[in-house]
Structure formats: C-alpha cells, structure tokens
Amino acid sequence: MKVAVIGGGWAGLAAAVELTAAGVDTTVFEAGRVPGGRARSITVDGRRLDNGQHILLGAYREILEVMRRIGADPEQLFDRRPLQLVDDAGFRMALPKWPVPLNVAWGLLTAHGVGWREKMATARWMQGVKARGFRLAANTTVAEWLDGAGQTGELRRHLWEPLCLAALNIPAGRASAQVFANVLRDSLGSPRREDTDLLLPRVDLGRLLPEPASNWLAEHGATLRFTTRIDALETAPGHVTVAGERFAAAIIATAPQHAGKLLPEMTANYDYEPIATVYLQFGPRFRLPFPLFKQTGKYGQWAVDRGDGLIGCVLSGHGDWEALTDEELAATLQAELPASGPATWQRVIREKRATFSCQPGIPRPACVTSHPRVLLAGDYTWADYPATLEGAVRSGRRAARLLIANRDNSPT
Ligand SMILES: Cc1cc2nc3c(=O)[nH]c(=O)nc-3n(C[C@H](O)[C@H](O)[C@H](O)COP(=O)(O)OP(=O)(O)OC[C@H]3O[C@@H](n4cnc5c(N)ncnc54)[C@H](O)[C@@H]3O)c2cc1C
C-alpha cells in the first residue's frame, strides 16, 4: 500500500512513522524547507531557536512513544520536573514527587500567596470535578465555569487563568471550559504522577522530534519531499492522485485553513489566536527563579529560561500587546524581568495563526471524510484537546492506524 501524507508537522510526521513502521510505502509532502510545521527550529543571527517557545507535559504520552520509536530519548532530551508554578507576585505552588493525589493536594495546601479558606474550597471543588469525570454540563467558557464554582480569588488569578492561557492559548473569558477540563483531567487529575510533570526541552524543537523523525523515515524507506506544496487532490474510487502520483490513500495533515483548500467539505471556519515569543539574551549567569516563570506585568505572561542567559517570553492569544512594535515589546518585557542589566540581543517572533481559537462549541472535524481514501489529521481534529503537540501526534497516529487496519481491503 502506498500512502501520501500531506504536511510534515508533528501530526504528519507521527502518521508517517506509524505507517512506515507497519511496512506501508509512505511519502510525505511538506510545503516548507524543514519539518515540524508550527513547532520547528529556525536559525536567526546564526542561533538555533524555536519558531515559538513550547511547553510540554508528562501527560503528552504519545509524543514520548513516538520519540522512543525514532531513537530520540526523552530522558536525555527533556528536563523532567514536578510541576511548579512560580510568579513574580509571590505565588508559588510546587508539587512534590509523591503519588497522586497526594502530590496535588500537598501542592495546593502549601501554595504561597493564598489563604487557607480558599485552598480548602478549591480542594473540595477539584474533588467534585474529578468525581464527575471532568464532564461539564454545557458549552461554557472557562470564566463562566470558574464564576459558577466560586473560583474568584487568588488561585483563579495565579493558577487557573494562567494555566488556561498556557494550555488553550486563549484567555479564560473566551476559552472552552470543557477542553480546559480535559487538559486538567489528563494532567493534574491523572492517576499517574508522571503526567503532572513539566517537560522542559533541553534542545531546540527540531531536535526533539521533527529531525529525528525525518531521519528515521528516510532510513526506513519513506520518501520526504520538502518545498512541495500540494495544491489539489484528485480522488477516484480506487486511488488518490497527489502531485501526479497514484496512492492508495492520503492523509491531509495540515493546519485547518490549508486543509480546506484540499478538501472542500472541510468547511470548519476557525478564528485563530497569535503567539509571540520574545527572545532576550542576558549575561550567561542570569537565571530565572524557576525555568518556567509566570510574569504578572501588563504584557508579560510566561518567561522560559533556555539556559546561558537566554530567556524566551511568551505572549499568547489576542491582546493589547499585538499593537506594540517588536522594539516596544522587547523593552517592556525586559523591564518586567528580574534581570540586572539590559539584554545584549533580542528577537521577536510572531506567529499570527499559531492555534485555532479554542472557544466553546467550535466544530472539530472527524478523521474520516466522505472519501474513504482521504483522512484528516492535525491538532484541530483531536477533539479532546486544544491545539497541542500531543493532539497533533495522536491525530496523526489515529489516521495511520485506520489505514493500516483497512490495508487488506486496498487493491493498490
Ligand atoms: C508559537 C507557538 C507556540 C505553541 N506552544 C505550544 C505549547 O507550548 N504546547 C503545545 O502542545 N502546543 C503549542 N503550540 C501548538 C502546536 O505547535 C501545534 O498544535 C502543532 O504544532 C500542530 O501540528 P500539526 O502537525 O497539526 O500542524 P502544523 O504544524 O501546522 O503542520 C502542518 C504542516 O503542513 C504543511 N502544509 C500546509 N499546507 C500544505 C500543502 N498544501 N502541501 C504540503 N504541505 C503543507 C505546513 O507547512 C506544515 O509544516 C504552539 C504553536 C505555536 C505556533
């Protein structure tokens, strides 16, 4: 069986690895020059950087499985730490390396900057949410959910709202409560302690998965065609034609705005949220109090310590920051960091359509389409999750597994 995978982001690569491992003759068509899509490495002023700072969780299990399969060792490539949330306003919540749910309970009850009564009320509320299987009654926003639960104090400001923005890339006032609850279910609410960990990459994004996956694919006989944008698919009852070549099936693993051009029935018309990453280079000895540091200034959201004095500040979702020039943004964020001197180098990278806007009730297309030989993958098709690397990888593997399961019925 020959399969075309259109898109070499994390979804497409995960699909291609799954197919190739099952002996399927796979070709990946990628419009860009490098693999990784919205999570790739770029070179700026001779430095290898990420196109945007990414944060991963221990709950991202399928990414870890794919990494192990392609020989990218997660133990080496991630700095795995128990979850800790530290901000510049005195809030600190650190989970100990204890079994669940003791770790979360202890972290909550010993959090700095929150009153005892609020902690107890939150612990009771979390118990209730867990008991109901993290299923919410209706299509509500995170803000409505928290309001209804009386979560209106310090934990909302220092924990829930920042977590929502980090995970869903959209402020609580517009974010889907159910999708946020799904993320909590699989992280803080998981029965596995490791799922609550933070995974801080020790290397750039390209070296985590896209490059080892591309190398593994090439070594195992798959074909990778970079700088090859596919403008149309020709579907016939027995095959799909991509770039003049016949395939038994195709997986469209692009972002939704590109999938719509290849498959007219894919009409999901999303809004998108931007992300800016502001890289600031300080002296090599500059360190943040914790590698993932919450900023509470006017614009700053998260600052990530990349080592050797390089800090990546993240601005997620639409906001006033978009009106600032790169210079203004860098200067403002620099002033909000506890650095003693000015940055010696800076770069702002803006991704205007970083993620689909994860609002309540938005349509999430299925993997299967009306054409039995054309499947969809990509973060937006993994309905349980917001736009995440894990959702992308799971969606790619799901599409590949469906094709593998149907392989015996394919004549080509
Ligand atoms: C700045 C930033 C920060 C983020 N932070 C996080 C984070 O902290 N944690 C997290 O989990 N997620 C984060 N995300 C989201 C995450 O990056 C995405 O969910 C994930 O990368 C999506 O992968 P994908 O394969 O579904 O899509 P994409 O990465 O968009 O891949 C699609 C690929 O298809 C290619 N393509 C498109 N059209 C065609 C065509 N016609 N022919 C051939 N190729 C085509 C594109 O070039 C692209 O390489 C962030 C995203 C951004 C941009």
The ligand as a Tripos MOL2 file, in Angstrom:
@<TRIPOS>MOLECULE
LIG
   53    58     1     0     0
SMALL
NO_CHARGES

@<TRIPOS>ATOM
      1 C1          4.3690   29.8850   18.8140 C.3       1 LIG1
      2 C2          3.6260   28.6330   19.1590 C.ar      1 LIG1
      3 C3          3.6500   28.1430   20.4570 C.ar      1 LIG1
      4 C4          2.9730   26.9650   20.7880 C.ar      1 LIG1
      5 N1          3.0750   26.4870   22.0440 N.ar      1 LIG1
      6 C5          2.6270   25.2440   22.2990 C.ar      1 LIG1
      7 C6          2.9130   24.6210   23.5420 C.ar      1 LIG1
      8 O1          3.5270   25.2170   24.4330 O.2       1 LIG1
      9 N2          2.4870   23.3370   23.7420 N.ar      1 LIG1
     10 C7          1.8020   22.6550   22.7740 C.ar      1 LIG1
     11 O2          1.4960   21.4770   22.9930 O.2       1 LIG1
     12 N3          1.4850   23.2490   21.6010 N.ar      1 LIG1
     13 C8          1.8790   24.5120   21.3350 C.ar      1 LIG1
     14 N4          1.6130   25.0900   20.1250 N.ar      1 LIG1
     15 C9          0.7320   24.4000   19.1870 C.3       1 LIG1
     16 C10         1.4820   23.3290   18.3820 C.3       1 LIG1
     17 O3          2.6420   23.8600   17.8110 O.3       1 LIG1
     18 C11         0.5430   22.8450   17.2820 C.3       1 LIG1
     19 O4         -0.6450   22.3360   17.8780 O.3       1 LIG1
     20 C12         1.1630   21.7190   16.4590 C.3       1 LIG1
     21 O5          2.4660   22.0410   16.0540 O.3       1 LIG1
     22 C13         0.2800   21.4690   15.2410 C.3       1 LIG1
     23 O6          0.8420   20.4410   14.4690 O.3       1 LIG1
     24 P1          0.1260   19.9610   13.1340 P.3       1 LIG1
     25 O7          1.0140   18.9370   12.5390 O.co2     1 LIG1
     26 O8         -1.2770   19.6190   13.4460 O.co2     1 LIG1
     27 O9          0.0480   21.2430   12.1810 O.3       1 LIG1
     28 P2          1.2250   22.1190   11.5380 P.3       1 LIG1
     29 O10         2.3360   22.2620   12.4910 O.co2     1 LIG1
     30 O11         0.5720   23.3730   11.0620 O.co2     1 LIG1
     31 O12         1.7580   21.2690   10.3390 O.3       1 LIG1
     32 C14         1.1790   21.3060    9.0570 C.3       1 LIG1
     33 C15         2.2680   21.2310    8.0180 C.3       1 LIG1
     34 O13         1.6570   21.1570    6.7330 O.3       1 LIG1
     35 C16         2.3900   21.9350    5.8300 C.3       1 LIG1
     36 N5          1.4590   22.2770    4.7370 N.ar      1 LIG1
     37 C17         0.3850   23.1040    4.7840 C.ar      1 LIG1
     38 N6         -0.2640   23.1020    3.6040 N.ar      1 LIG1
     39 C18         0.4290   22.2610    2.7870 C.ar      1 LIG1
     40 C19         0.2490   21.8270    1.4490 C.ar      1 LIG1
     41 N7         -0.7680   22.2890    0.6960 N.pl3     1 LIG1
     42 N8          1.1300   20.9500    0.9160 N.ar      1 LIG1
     43 C20         2.1740   20.4750    1.6480 C.ar      1 LIG1
     44 N9          2.3880   20.8550    2.9510 N.ar      1 LIG1
     45 C21         1.5250   21.7310    3.5080 C.ar      1 LIG1
     46 C22         2.8670   23.1180    6.6330 C.3       1 LIG1
     47 O14         3.9950   23.7220    6.0470 O.3       1 LIG1
     48 C23         3.1690   22.4490    7.9910 C.3       1 LIG1
     49 O15         4.5180   22.0400    8.0650 O.3       1 LIG1
     50 C24         2.2160   26.3000   19.7880 C.ar      1 LIG1
     51 C25         2.1650   26.8020   18.4850 C.ar      1 LIG1
     52 C26         2.8500   27.9480   18.1780 C.ar      1 LIG1
     53 C27         2.8110   28.4640   16.7570 C.3       1 LIG1
@<TRIPOS>BOND
     1     1     2 1
     2     2     3 ar
     3     2    52 ar
     4     3     4 ar
     5     4     5 ar
     6     4    50 ar
     7     5     6 ar
     8     6     7 ar
     9     6    13 1
    10     7     8 2
    11     7     9 ar
    12     9    10 ar
    13    10    11 2
    14    10    12 ar
    15    12    13 ar
    16    13    14 ar
    17    14    15 1
    18    14    50 ar
    19    15    16 1
    20    16    17 1
    21    16    18 1
    22    18    19 1
    23    18    20 1
    24    20    21 1
    25    20    22 1
    26    22    23 1
    27    23    24 1
    28    24    25 2
    29    24    26 1
    30    24    27 1
    31    27    28 1
    32    28    29 2
    33    28    30 1
    34    28    31 1
    35    31    32 1
    36    32    33 1
    37    33    34 1
    38    33    48 1
    39    34    35 1
    40    35    36 1
    41    35    46 1
    42    36    37 ar
    43    36    45 ar
    44    37    38 ar
    45    38    39 ar
    46    39    40 ar
    47    39    45 ar
    48    40    41 1
    49    40    42 ar
    50    42    43 ar
    51    43    44 ar
    52    44    45 ar
    53    46    47 1
    54    46    48 1
    55    48    49 1
    56    50    51 ar
    57    51    52 ar
    58    52    53 1
@<TRIPOS>SUBSTRUCTURE
     1 LIG1         1 GROUP 0 **** ****
